[in-house]
Amino acid sequence: MTKADLVVKIAEKANITKANAERALNAFLDTVESTLVKEGKLTLTGFGTFVVEERKARTGRNPRTGEKIKIPATKVVKFRPGKLLKDAVK
């Protein structure tokens, strides 16, 4: 499903225009992003939790040459599904 498909589904379910649905979705995504940047965690009860985690620096290999390379530490966003979402997907 693409963002455009999601906008259509939101518009249909909420009985609003596609433009309003897109604004709502964009506002939601912006809020998720800013919350993760500031606080590092966002919990949507029943749906799941978005968490920013630190990935340590490590040594990797270039698959073409086999040469060892250093992969720097970085932050990644992980999603942990909630019970209601897990049950719905089963």
N, CA, C and O of each residue as an XYZ file, in Angstrom:
360
protein
N       0.856     -1.174      0.000
C       0.000      0.000      0.000
C       0.902      1.238      0.000
O       1.881      1.308      0.743
N       0.559      2.193     -0.832
C       1.315      3.439     -0.902
C       0.642      4.505     -0.046
O      -0.463      4.312      0.463
N       1.329      5.626      0.100
C       0.761      6.734      0.868
C      -0.544      7.212      0.223
O      -1.506      7.523      0.925
N      -0.575      7.269     -1.097
C      -1.785      7.698     -1.808
C      -2.951      6.744     -1.531
O      -4.085      7.184     -1.344
N      -2.670      5.440     -1.504
C      -3.705      4.449     -1.189
C      -4.217      4.640      0.241
O      -5.414      4.537      0.506
N      -3.288      4.919      1.150
C      -3.662      5.138      2.544
C      -4.539      6.378      2.693
O      -5.493      6.376      3.471
N      -4.222      7.424      1.959
C      -5.031      8.647      1.989
C      -6.455      8.345      1.541
O      -7.410      8.821      2.155
N      -6.605      7.565      0.486
C      -7.936      7.195     -0.020
C      -8.704      6.405      1.041
O      -9.881      6.673      1.282
N      -8.044      5.432      1.677
C      -8.697      4.625      2.715
C      -9.137      5.494      3.897
O     -10.247      5.336      4.404
N      -8.265      6.413      4.335
C      -8.606      7.303      5.447
C      -9.805      8.167      5.074
O     -10.726      8.336      5.872
N      -9.793      8.710      3.864
C     -10.888      9.560      3.406
C     -12.212      8.796      3.405
O     -13.243      9.332      3.812
N     -12.182      7.552      2.949
C     -13.397      6.739      2.908
C     -13.895      6.406      4.316
O     -15.082      6.550      4.609
N     -12.984      5.959      5.185
C     -13.386      5.548      6.536
C     -13.860      6.719      7.386
O     -14.799      6.575      8.168
N     -13.216      7.882      7.239
C     -13.565      9.040      8.069
C     -14.621      9.919      7.407
O     -15.092     10.890      8.000
N     -14.989      9.573      6.177
C     -15.983     10.342      5.418
C     -15.562     11.803      5.279
O     -16.335     12.722      5.550
N     -14.311     11.992      4.848
C     -13.761     13.328      4.607
C     -13.150     13.356      3.215
O     -13.028     12.321      2.560
N     -12.767     14.545      2.769
C     -12.157     14.662      1.435
C     -10.745     14.090      1.455
O     -10.129     13.952      2.513
N     -10.245     13.761      0.269
C      -8.880     13.256      0.167
C      -7.880     14.317      0.632
O      -6.870     13.988      1.255
N      -8.158     15.578      0.331
C      -7.254     16.658      0.739
C      -7.161     16.736      2.261
O      -6.071     16.881      2.814
N      -8.309     16.641      2.937
C      -8.301     16.658      4.399
C      -7.622     15.420      4.972
O      -6.913     15.504      5.975
N      -7.838     14.278      4.340
C      -7.203     13.038      4.789
C      -5.688     13.134      4.632
O      -4.936     12.687      5.498
N      -5.250     13.719      3.525
C      -3.806     13.863      3.308
C      -3.197     14.815      4.337
O      -2.113     14.553      4.858
N      -3.889     15.920      4.631
C      -3.398     16.846      5.658
C      -3.316     16.164      7.016
O      -2.352     16.362      7.755
N      -4.321     15.363      7.346
C      -4.328     14.643      8.624
C      -3.182     13.636      8.691
O      -2.500     13.535      9.711
N      -2.973     12.898      7.614
C      -1.892     11.914      7.578
C      -0.533     12.610      7.687
O       0.336     12.162      8.434
N      -0.352     13.691      6.951
C       0.913     14.433      7.022
C       1.150     14.989      8.421
O       2.279     14.971      8.913
N       0.099     15.481      9.063
C       0.222     15.988     10.432
C       0.618     14.858     11.375
O       1.465     15.044     12.248
N       0.012     13.693     11.203
C       0.350     12.533     12.028
C       1.815     12.149     11.831
O       2.540     11.954     12.806
N       2.249     12.039     10.588
C       3.629     11.647     10.310
C       4.623     12.669     10.842
O       5.659     12.291     11.388
N       4.327     13.956     10.694
C       5.200     15.002     11.232
C       5.292     14.917     12.752
O       6.363     15.100     13.329
N       4.166     14.641     13.388
C       4.137     14.529     14.844
C       4.933     13.315     15.318
O       5.668     13.400     16.301
N       4.790     12.200     14.630
C       5.568     11.002     14.970
C       7.050     11.310     14.850
O       7.826     10.989     15.749
N       7.446     11.926     13.752
C       8.856     12.248     13.523
C       9.399     13.174     14.605
O      10.455     12.903     15.176
N       8.689     14.267     14.893
C       9.190     15.224     15.879
C       9.226     14.609     17.281
O      10.130     14.911     18.061
N       8.265     13.761     17.606
C       8.257     13.096     18.917
C       9.441     12.147     19.047
O      10.079     12.094     20.098
N       9.740     11.399     17.990
C      10.878     10.482     18.039
C      12.199     11.239     18.150
O      13.117     10.786     18.834
N      12.303     12.384     17.486
C      13.520     13.183     17.568
C      13.708     13.724     18.986
O      14.812     13.680     19.529
N      12.625     14.235     19.582
C      12.709     14.858     20.910
C      12.775     13.837     22.037
O      13.617     13.942     22.929
N      11.881     12.840     21.994
C      11.717     11.943     23.134
C      12.270     10.536     22.908
O      12.565      9.829     23.872
N      12.414     10.123     21.649
C      12.964      8.803     21.356
C      11.987      7.652     21.465
O      12.365      6.502     21.240
N      10.727      7.937     21.808
C       9.748      6.857     21.948
C       8.341      7.405     21.743
O       8.018      8.502     22.198
N       7.510      6.628     21.054
C       6.106      6.984     20.852
C       5.283      5.711     20.974
O       5.478      4.760     20.216
N       4.358      5.697     21.938
C       3.518      4.533     22.163
C       2.089      4.845     21.748
O       1.496      5.820     22.208
N       1.546      4.012     20.880
C       0.137      4.073     20.486
C      -0.499      2.813     21.067
O      -0.368      1.726     20.504
N      -1.178      2.966     22.177
C      -1.715      1.831     22.916
C      -2.550      0.927     22.008
O      -3.444      1.382     21.295
N      -2.231     -0.355     22.057
C      -2.934     -1.345     21.253
C      -2.339     -1.525     19.871
O      -2.424     -2.609     19.294
N      -1.734     -0.465     19.330
C      -1.159     -0.538     17.986
C       0.307     -0.937     18.050
O       0.726     -1.903     17.411
N       1.091     -0.180     18.832
C       2.498     -0.508     18.950
C       3.322      0.665     19.426
O       2.796      1.728     19.757
N       4.639      0.450     19.455
C       5.571      1.456     19.952
C       6.685      1.666     18.943
O       7.285      0.710     18.453
N       6.953      2.928     18.639
C       8.107      3.314     17.832
C       9.205      3.720     18.803
O       8.960      4.518     19.708
N      10.414      3.184     18.633
C      11.524      3.467     19.538
C      12.773      3.780     18.718
O      13.074      3.102     17.735
N      13.503      4.830     19.145
C      14.799      5.132     18.538
C      15.854      4.402     19.349
O      15.941      4.577     20.564
N      16.655      3.585     18.683
C      17.708      2.839     19.357
C      19.052      3.151     18.719
O      19.145      3.482     17.537
N      20.076      3.037     19.528
C      21.447      3.284     19.083
C      22.032      1.980     18.558
O      22.005      0.957     19.241
N      22.553      2.025     17.360
C      23.240      0.865     16.799
C      24.733      1.120     16.938
O      25.230      2.144     16.470
N      25.454      0.206     17.574
C      26.883      0.389     17.842
C      27.689      0.351     16.551
O      27.266     -0.214     15.542
N      28.872      0.975     16.616
C      29.818      0.885     15.492
C      30.285     -0.564     15.394
O      30.405     -1.260     16.402
N      30.541     -1.000     14.188
C      30.961     -2.379     13.999
C      31.838     -2.492     12.758
O      31.946     -1.558     11.963
N      32.453     -3.644     12.616
C      33.286     -3.907     11.451
C      32.488     -4.750     10.466
O      31.868     -5.746     10.839
N      32.513     -4.334      9.207
C      31.819     -5.085      8.166
C      32.785     -5.435      7.051
O      33.985     -5.180      7.158
N      32.277     -6.004      6.007
C      33.104     -6.358      4.841
C      32.462     -5.841      3.572
O      31.244     -5.898      3.405
N      33.290     -5.341      2.689
C      32.842     -4.971      1.358
C      32.605     -6.287      0.609
O      33.544     -7.067      0.451
N      31.386     -6.557      0.146
C      31.107     -7.848     -0.489
C      31.873     -8.072     -1.799
O      32.102     -9.217     -2.189
N      32.263     -7.011     -2.467
C      32.992     -7.175     -3.732
C      34.457     -7.513     -3.510
O      35.009     -8.404     -4.156
N      35.081     -6.784     -2.581
C      36.529     -6.947     -2.396
C      36.888     -7.779     -1.178
O      38.010     -8.278     -1.089
N      35.977     -7.941     -0.248
C      36.275     -8.668      0.981
C      37.026     -7.811      1.983
O      37.378     -8.278      3.066
N      37.273     -6.558      1.625
C      38.020     -5.640      2.494
C      37.185     -5.286      3.727
O      35.975     -5.078      3.634
N      37.851     -5.223      4.879
C      37.161     -4.840      6.104
C      36.900     -3.338      6.080
O      37.749     -2.548      5.666
N      35.700     -2.960      6.536
C      35.361     -1.545      6.622
C      34.730     -1.276      7.982
O      34.135     -2.167      8.589
N      34.864     -0.052      8.447
C      34.248      0.337      9.705
C      32.883      0.942      9.413
O      32.756      1.866      8.610
N      31.870      0.408     10.075
C      30.517      0.930      9.947
C      30.266      1.772     11.194
O      30.314      1.253     12.309
N      29.997      3.078     11.017
C      29.860      3.949     12.190
C      28.581      3.689     12.979
O      27.624      3.106     12.469
N      28.585      4.134     14.228
C      27.388      4.037     15.065
C      26.304      4.920     14.456
O      26.599      5.950     13.848
N      25.054      4.514     14.621
C      23.936      5.273     14.071
C      22.686      5.027     14.901
O      22.630      4.094     15.702
N      21.707      5.855     14.704
C      20.419      5.670     15.351
C      19.448      5.088     14.337
O      19.447      5.475     13.168
N      18.617      4.147     14.798
C      17.613      3.533     13.935
C      16.263      3.559     14.635
O      16.196      3.540     15.864
N      15.199      3.603     13.863
C      13.842      3.557     14.420
C      13.347      2.124     14.297
O      13.402      1.516     13.228
N      12.864      1.602     15.415
C      12.298      0.252     15.421
C      10.834      0.337     15.829
O      10.433      1.236     16.569
N      10.053     -0.598     15.345
C       8.636     -0.666     15.682
C       8.361     -1.991     16.362
O       8.751     -3.053     15.875
N       7.681     -1.911     17.500
C       7.272     -3.120     18.213
C       5.744     -3.146     18.226
O       5.118     -2.297     18.862
N       5.143     -4.101     17.539
C       3.675     -4.138     17.475
C       3.050     -4.433     18.833
O       3.609     -5.176     19.640
N       1.878     -3.837     19.074
C       1.119     -4.078     20.294
C       0.271     -5.329     20.182
O       0.165     -5.920     19.108
N      -0.326     -5.730     21.279
C      -1.109     -6.967     21.328
C      -2.286     -6.944     20.351
O      -2.528     -7.927     19.650
N      -3.014     -5.833     20.300
C      -4.179     -5.768     19.409
C      -3.772     -5.926     17.947
O      -4.456     -6.605     17.181
N      -2.666     -5.303     17.561
C      -2.185     -5.427     16.180
C      -1.711     -6.845     15.901
O      -2.002     -7.397     14.840
N      -0.987     -7.441     16.838
C      -0.533     -8.823     16.653
C      -1.725     -9.771     16.477
O      -1.729    -10.634     15.599
N      -2.731     -9.587     17.332
C      -3.918    -10.455     17.246
C      -4.682    -10.252     15.934
O      -5.210    -11.211     15.370
N      -4.741     -9.020     15.452
C      -5.461     -8.733     14.207
C      -4.767     -9.356     12.996
O      -5.428     -9.756     12.038
N      -3.442     -9.436     13.038
C      -2.681     -9.955     11.909
C      -2.688    -11.481     11.880
O      -2.529    -12.073     10.812
N      -2.867    -12.121     13.017
C      -2.848    -13.604     13.067
C      -3.880    -14.217     12.183
O      -3.987    -15.441     12.116
